[in-house]
Amino acid sequence: MQVVEFQNRRYLRNGYHRAYVLRMAGVSEMPCLYLLASRWEQVGAEAIQSPFERALLESAGAPTMGHFTNGRAVDVPVRLASRVVTLTYKEEVEFEP
C-alpha cells in the first residue's frame, strides 16, 4: 500500500482494495510505503484515473475510506438488466437435377 503526503494531506495512492477488505475485517492499521510529494502530479490521481477531481480531494469534505467502510457512502441502486437473444436456424438440402 502507498500513502502520499502532499501539502499536509495524505492520499491513498495504491492499495484501495486491500485497505477496504482489511477494514471490513476489523483491521484499523496496516503497513504502508509513505511517500512525500512536492507536486500534485506525484500524488498519482491522474495516473490512476481517479473518479475524484482534485478540487474534491482537497475540499473539507473529501472522500475517505471511512465513507466506504463505515456505512457513510450513499447506496446507489443498480438496475438489473438481462438480454434475451433468440436464434432461428433453418437447414435445407438441395439436390441437383
C-alpha positions in Angstrom: 0.0 0.0 0.0 1.2 3.5 -0.8 0.3 6.7 1.0 1.4 10.0 -0.4 1.6 13.2 1.7 1.1 16.4 -0.3 0.5 19.9 1.3 -0.2 18.4 4.7 -2.8 15.9 3.4 -2.5 12.2 2.9 -3.7 10.3 -0.2 -4.0 6.6 -0.7 -2.1 6.1 -3.9 -2.3 2.3 -4.1 -3.9 -0.5 -2.1 -7.6 0.6 -2.1 -8.9 -2.9 -2.3 -6.6 -4.2 0.4 -7.4 -1.3 2.7 -11.1 -1.9 2.1 -11.0 -5.7 2.8 -8.9 -5.3 5.9 -11.1 -2.5 7.3 -14.2 -4.6 6.7 -12.4 -7.4 8.6 -12.0 -5.1 11.6 -8.3 -4.1 11.0 -7.7 -0.4 11.7 -4.0 -0.2 10.8 -1.8 -1.7 8.1 1.8 -1.1 7.0 2.4 1.2 4.0 5.1 2.9 1.9 4.9 6.5 3.0 5.9 9.0 0.2 6.3 12.7 0.3 5.2 14.7 -2.8 6.3 18.2 -3.8 4.0 18.4 -6.8 0.3 17.4 -7.3 1.3 15.1 -10.2 3.3 12.9 -7.7 0.1 12.1 -5.8 -0.8 10.0 -8.8 -4.6 10.7 -9.0 -4.4 11.4 -12.8 -2.3 8.4 -13.5 -4.8 6.0 -11.9 -7.7 7.9 -13.5 -9.3 8.7 -10.1 -13.0 9.4 -10.3 -12.5 12.2 -7.8 -11.3 15.6 -9.1 -8.5 17.5 -7.3 -10.9 20.1 -6.0 -13.0 17.5 -4.2 -9.9 15.7 -2.9 -8.6 19.0 -1.4 -12.0 20.0 0.0 -13.1 20.0 3.6 -15.5 17.1 2.8 -13.0 14.9 0.8 -13.9 11.2 0.5 -12.1 8.9 2.8 -12.0 5.1 3.3 -14.4 5.7 6.2 -17.1 6.7 3.7 -16.9 3.3 2.1 -16.2 1.1 5.2 -18.4 2.7 7.9 -21.7 2.9 6.0 -21.3 6.6 5.2 -21.3 6.2 1.5 -24.6 6.6 -0.4 -26.1 3.4 -1.7 -26.6 3.6 -5.4 -29.4 1.3 -6.7 -28.3 -0.6 -9.8 -30.9 -1.7 -12.3 -30.5 -5.4 -13.2 -30.8 -6.0 -16.9 -30.8 -9.1 -19.0 -30.6 -9.7 -22.7 -32.6 -12.3 -24.5 -31.2 -13.5 -27.8 -33.4 -15.6 -30.0 -31.8 -17.5 -32.8 -33.6 -19.2 -35.7 -31.9 -22.0 -37.6 -33.1 -23.4 -40.8 -31.3 -26.1 -42.8 -32.3 -27.1 -46.3 -30.9 -29.8 -48.5 -30.9 -29.1 -52.2 -30.4 -31.9 -54.8 -29.1 -31.2 -58.2 -31.3 -32.5 -61.1 
